[in-house]
Every structure is written in structure tokens, then in C-alpha cells.
Amino acid sequence: MDSLFSKTVKAGKTTYFIDVREAKNKNKYISIAESTLSKEGEEKKFTRKSITIFDNAAEQLRDAFAEAMKIMQK
């Protein structure tokens, strides 16, 4: 499935992937994934976690994120 939008943000050993995709029913959703590099002995391992945000919650999440950003900037 192709992304309508894709952005990668690197932050140290963590990389975030933000994608906007379209479901089969034509509804759009946001997928946010986090990939973290960890070392187990000599072996390097990536751990990936993701969340999906559907359109019915996107605006509320955006507003909550904006509030959180204001607190972080103080």
C-alpha cells in the first residue's frame, strides 16, 4: 500500500516514520512508527512499534499534541 504522505524523523538511535495512507474504503489514516536500535551483546537489533490514527480521532489528537507542545516550550 502506497503512502499519500511520508516523513522520516531521526532522533539519535530512534527513527520515527509518519505516513498518511488510504484504506480500501477510501478513508485516510495516519500511521506513526518508531524504530529503535538496541544492542544485545554483539548483535544489533531494531525494535519497531506503531500506532494507527483514524480520521475520527485525528483532530482531537492534533489538539492534544498542540497543548503538549506548548507545555514543552515553557
C-alpha positions in Angstrom: 0.0 0.0 0.0 1.5 3.3 -1.1 1.6 6.3 1.2 -0.1 9.6 0.3 2.5 11.3 2.5 5.6 10.1 4.2 8.1 11.7 6.5 11.1 10.3 8.4 12.4 12.0 11.6 15.7 10.8 13.0 16.5 11.4 16.7 19.6 9.6 17.9 19.1 5.9 18.0 15.4 6.3 17.3 13.7 6.9 13.9 10.1 7.9 13.5 8.1 7.2 10.4 4.9 9.2 9.8 2.7 8.1 6.9 -0.8 9.1 5.6 -2.4 6.1 3.9 -5.8 5.3 2.3 -7.8 2.3 3.3 -9.7 0.2 0.8 -12.9 2.1 1.8 -11.1 5.3 0.8 -10.8 6.6 4.4 -7.5 8.1 5.2 -5.5 7.4 8.3 -2.1 8.3 9.9 0.4 5.6 10.8 3.2 6.5 13.2 6.0 4.1 13.7 9.1 4.2 15.9 12.2 2.1 15.2 14.8 1.9 17.9 18.3 0.4 17.6 19.4 -1.6 20.6 22.5 -3.8 21.2 22.3 -7.2 22.7 25.9 -8.3 23.1 27.5 -8.1 19.7 24.1 -8.2 17.9 22.3 -5.0 16.8 18.6 -5.3 16.8 15.8 -2.9 15.7 12.6 -2.8 17.7 9.6 -1.3 15.9 6.3 -0.1 17.4 3.5 1.6 15.6 0.1 3.2 16.1 -2.7 4.0 13.7 -4.8 7.1 14.0 -8.1 7.1 12.1 -9.8 10.3 10.9 -12.4 10.3 13.7 -9.7 10.9 16.3 -7.2 12.9 14.2 -8.4 16.4 15.2 -8.6 15.6 18.9 -5.1 14.1 18.9 -3.8 17.1 17.0 -5.3 19.5 19.6 -3.8 17.4 22.5 -0.4 17.4 20.8 -0.5 21.2 20.3 -1.3 21.6 24.1 1.6 19.3 25.0 4.0 21.2 22.7 3.1 24.5 24.5 4.0 22.9 27.8 7.3 21.6 26.5 8.3 25.0 25.1 7.9 26.8 28.5 
